Amino acid sequence: MWKKTLEDLGFQAVLKDIVSCALSEDGAEQLRLSHFITDREQLRQRQVLVGDIVKILSSGKGSVPEQFPPLAEALRALSRPGVALDGVHLYDIGCYIHAAVALREFFRSPVSADGNANAPAVPNPAVSLLADIPDELRLLADDLLDALESPGQVKETHPAIRSLKKEIDRRRAERARYSQDFIHASGAVMQNDQPVYRDGRIVMPVRNDQRGEVQGFVHSTSSSGSTVFVEPYRLVELNNGVIMAEQQVMIEIARILGELTRKVRGCEDQLRVLTRDIAQADALYACARWAHKNRCVATELSERTACRLLGARHPLLKGEAVPITMELDESIRAVVISGPNAGGKTVTIKTVGLFALLNQFCGFIPATEGSSLPIFDGVYTDIGDDQSIEQQLSTFSGHMKQVGLILHACTPRSLVILDELGSGTDPVEGAAIARAVMEYSVSHAALTLVTSHHGVLKQYAYASDEVLNASMEFDERTHEPTFHVISGVPGESHAVDTARRMRLPDSVIKAAQGYLGDESVQISTIIKGLEQRRKEADEREHQIELRYRQLQSQVKDVELKRLKVDQQENLVRKEQLGDLRQFISQKRKELENLVAELREGEITREKTLKVRQFIASMEEKERQAAEKQDAKEQQLARLAMASVGKIVFAPGMDVLCGVHKREGRILRADGKGKWIVAIGPMKFSLKEADLSLPVRSSQAPKVSVSYQSSAPKPKLTIDVRGCTLDEALERVAAEIEACIVHGVATFSIIHGYGDGILSRGIADYLKTQKTVSGYHFALPEDGGMGKTYVELG
């Protein structure tokens, strides 16, 4: 990108803000040297990585990354053979490795795949940015930080230093005792009662007229000459002892630093690789941190992407930014933006250009979801005053020079931004040049954005399908710009209104209005009329949208009420069907009695035919009732899905559960999206996705007639818990007989878990029964191994 483009659009100021989010000098330098991405797949990968880091930052679950100390000087010193690093450089290396480990752990922080806090966490793909820190570097950091403390000093607790420090303290204490004793013993010759330090040595402050009384080395005298600083011979020995002990510490520190330097040199290659990896990873971390701070979103990427900015906020304007929305379909090649001065035209085109750069730099822009931008191979701008005294260029000449460079450089994938095109010269000639420049740019660039007051350009945009008029909204009541972009409508300059707001004399305003030609007034009136109609249309559209939402809500309420009424009707029909079945059961008993009587008397063909007709009529009546019930339940299910988009469950509803569609009844809610459902004697917590409305089969149950009136009616489910094995087997045998007599093909036995005596005994018995075709345990939600299903055949 041209340097002037970056300056015109304010990218350098935004880049400085992004760089401030970096953790290391390496990452900051990487950002300053980064290029704009022009490949779609590379940009998509950048969005994935930056987006994953944003998720970690948003979740708040990741460990807080640490700042990296600068290592440039340490690495330069390390490249010189034989040079030992000082403590500051060694300590920085240890902290750098430790910060790298922390950043690696931050990238490893698991986040949910869809941003939902309740969704299962998945490993973050951003972990690929930084390989696992080698064990050699981890051990090196431990050694460095165990030996050193900020700002690079060897710890006094270091084993080799601790004993030497004790020796220094012992010698200093001995020297201090001697000094105090000497002063007390020679108080008459002392100038004061405190020893004095000279060049790191303790000396005695002796009165000048008494210096012959003290034997030792004279160091110096006071400025007045009244005091002589003498080091007695015994004190010389004690001072030397302290200095030599201190030198031993310095020698040991040098040895420790040399040993640590040797270890660092052994890991130099790995350390340099780490700094390169940190530079790449930290650069993306800074982009993500900036995107998170500015509430940015990833732009949509596709093969052919339209320019669509929704709620775009200029990052340099902070809280003062008015969100800009501009939507252009793929057929638009240029936009002419007109409107009042200081109405936001230049800010709008700068925002579009800046967002194009930010999109191709980090893949995120401060806008709302759904925003998209094409990928440009270059962004070229002519914004501001290009007047140059050194090059003897006027404002117009400076603009034309820049425009010429742009027209020669742009390609079919370029974005061209021209501010106040054709200004600074004769209006007629300037408009003609502006029109010619526009035509050339439309045919040679991907997208051209122009701000202008020239009516010629507005007419050109109105007549061309590839060029769109846009204007900056102006509030007619307050005579103030609103900074909102209006697509499809050209704007007025509102120069007279602006002059009035700037408090020009009324006589000047009236004169200016008088000088405006009739044609200008008519055009202005037409534009104002169009603008008023646009506002009225927007208001009507808003009212229609509100009414539509109200109607949707009302329709939904009506459908829900209708569904409740139908459910109540369905319950009544179920009760009626139950009464019908009870009636059939009674008739069956009467029929059994009739059959018994027939057996006692003479059975004729006519009597048998009447019996069969009677049975057939009862079965037909039950089948018709069941079909009606089935059709009604299917209608209810369709109505529930169509009216509310999903089934509305409530306590007391009959439902089908799981893949096997076991019948159950909802008892109560069990958290979000779950219900407690009773299936037989058992209760389970099931998700709504596992529940459905019961729809009966259209085939009516058959009426079976038993000719053994003494046989009991089968119970379908028998509970033998608490029985002895013999008692249980008797009840199972009776149930098998009842089912065979009444034509029932299956029943279930609840025997519980216990010690397994009933379960095994019943299984052994069922194996011996020829009428039993099979048996199996129930599903877990239906009782599991505490319940057995028996099939007869």
Secondary structure, DSSP 8 states (H G I E B T S, - for coil): --HHHHHHTTHHHHHHHHHTT-SSHHHHHHHHH------HHHHHHHHHHHHHHHHHHHHT-S---------HHHHHHHTSTT----HHHHHHHHHHHHHHHHHHHHHT--EETTS-TTS-EE--GGGGGS----HHHHHHHHHHHHHEETTTEE-TTSHHHHHHHHHHHHHHHHHHHHHHHHHHHTTTTBSSSS-EEETTEEEEEEEGGGGGGS-EEEEEE-TTSSEEEEEEHHHHHHHHHHHHHHHHHHHHHHHHHHHHHHHHHHTHHHHHHHHHHHHHHHHHHHHHHHHHHTT-EE-B--SS--EEEEEE--TTTGGG---EEEEE-TT--EEEEE--TTSSHHHHHHHHHHHHHHHHHHSEESS-TT-B----SEEEEE-S---BTTTTB-HHHHHHHHHHHHHHH--TTEEEEESSTT-SS-HHHHHHHHHHHHHHHHHHSSEEEEE---HHHHHHHHH-SSEEEEEEEEETTTTEEEEEEEETS-----HHHHHHHTT--HHHHHHHHHHS-HHHHHHHHHHHHHHHHHHHHHHHHHHHHHHHHHHHHHHHHHHHHHHHHHHHHHHHHHHHHHHHHHHHHHHHHHHHHHHHHHHHS---HHHHHHHHHHHHHHHHHHHHHHHHHHHHHHHHHHHHHHHHSS----TT-EEEETTTTEEEEEEEE-STTEEEEEETTEEEEEEGGGEE-----SS-------S-TTS----SEEE-TT--HHHHHHHHHHHHHHHHHTT--EEEEE--STTSHHHHHHHHHHHT-TTEEEEEE--GGGTGGGEEEEEE-
